[in-house]
Amino acid sequence: MFEDLKEKFDIIKEDIMVPDIKRFYVSAKNITGVLNFLKLSPSYFFNRLDCIYAKDIKTEFEITYILHSDNYQNKAAICTKLEYDNARTESVSGIYKNANWDEREIYDLFGITFINHPDLKRILLPDSFKGHPLRKNYKMEDERLRWNYE
Amino acid sequence: MNSVNTNIMEINIGPQHPSTHGVLRLKVTLEGEKILNIEPVIGYLHRGMEKMAENRNYIQYLPVVDRIDYLSGFFCSYAYVNAVELLMNIEIPIKAKYIRTLTMEMNRIMSHLLWLGCYLLDLGATSPLFYAFIEREKLMDILEDLTGARMMYNYYTFGGVKKDIPVDILKRIYDFAKHFPSSVKEYEDLISDNPIFTSRTMKTGILAKETAEQFSITGANLRASGAAKDLRKDSPYLIYNLLDFNIPVKQTGDSYCRYITRINEMKESNKIILQCLDRLLTDENDNEINLKLNPLSIKPEGEVISEVESSRGLMQCIISADGSSNPLRIKWRTPSFYAAQLLNTIAKNHLLPDLMAVFGSLDIIMPEVDR
């Protein structure tokens, strides 16, 4: 399994998430191509995108897409790294429709921009909110949170 | 006089609307009474669960996770506890597995009963709520005596459950489970053939299987659309591979099918409860329920996906751990988040009075959407 994925695309790194889910690191410019291939190719048929989540590892961001195939009852994770200062990547909401809100959530909490997203705006936090709270360098400086520190 | 006003109108529903089951706001575009577009606005119940995790150690975060879905807290607890156990490579005692399965299925019945009562209340029928709450109250009393709380149980812990189930509580659960099928029959007699109910739910809010897959819909919503997908069968966790139960499936995918699917799921859960009780009541010498881990020793490392079939669908807890006492990042994948996104697709072109009939049938709960 995953042989022709490795032939077709440039896999930077490969590891395993607990319990036994293969994770492939691809470059950000390839992400739509990889997901499209995994969704449509008959040897994978990853018909469902379980979720997308981002992670702040201080020097860069990691975005992971978790895919599920009903046909073969298996999962895979596709991971891509983005630079910290200019974090932007292509939206996949054209491939999996539920990515729409997932990407809005990541934009909201991490400040990562998704190019060609149909409606990119804050989703969980109010529009007037300043900053992106799940970044590690976010400081809780809000007046209303003062009780935390005094 | 005979000209009809066809101006397009935008109205706002919620966030404090009683039928939005919490705080969902809908911006609805109407042409007369016909819905042209719905834009759900969420986030009114956002508590920053994922940020909270980063500032607490693993055992401190444990009481918080019940609040992610307060109607079925055991599922969230299980997803989190199981994630840490997978990372640390712990196998829990067999009795703890049975107790977890038993309590989770009780929780599924409670959650579905509340859904049933509230959904019928949305449609204007008051009495089913009271019928449903009679049975739900029994379960809540049992769980209160067992765990000390009626909704936020904080009962599971890393390596098992916090305390054993006494025999008298097992007998009370047994009495409940023996009586419950007759209660379900009562609901069906009361609701299923009611002409007002059927005319409001049949052929409304039709969700095709393909649409459901595109939007990552799971749980009873997907099974009502003809896909027999249930994590308990597809990749069994705990002791589900030893149990005998069916997956209720319906084909049409309208609101009525979702209602039938949930009613049948309650019957199946009841079967599972009886099977778990069989084992727990007969084997009284097995008292190991907990591995008694030192909380300070919980310092896992790695990245894990832990899944559970919650009462609303597939719930995932993804933990990224770096070997310190605090998690680096916790992501919650909750089924309602995706069901709320679906609303514009399936309620479009319905009449405004049907909006809540469709919305209610999806069993969306807001603390899960907003986290």
Interface residues (C-beta under 8 A of the other chain):
Chain A: M17 V18 P19 I21 R23 N47 R48 L49 D50 C51 Y53 K55 D56 I57 I66 D70 Q73 K75 A77 Y96 K97 N98 N100 W101 L109 R122 I123 L124 L125 P126 P133 L134
Chain B: I42 G43 H46 G48 E50 K51 L86 L87 E213 Q214 F215 S216 A227 K229 D234 S235 G302 E303 V304 I305 L314 Q316 I318 S320 L328 R329 K331 R333 F337 Y338 Q341 D370 R371
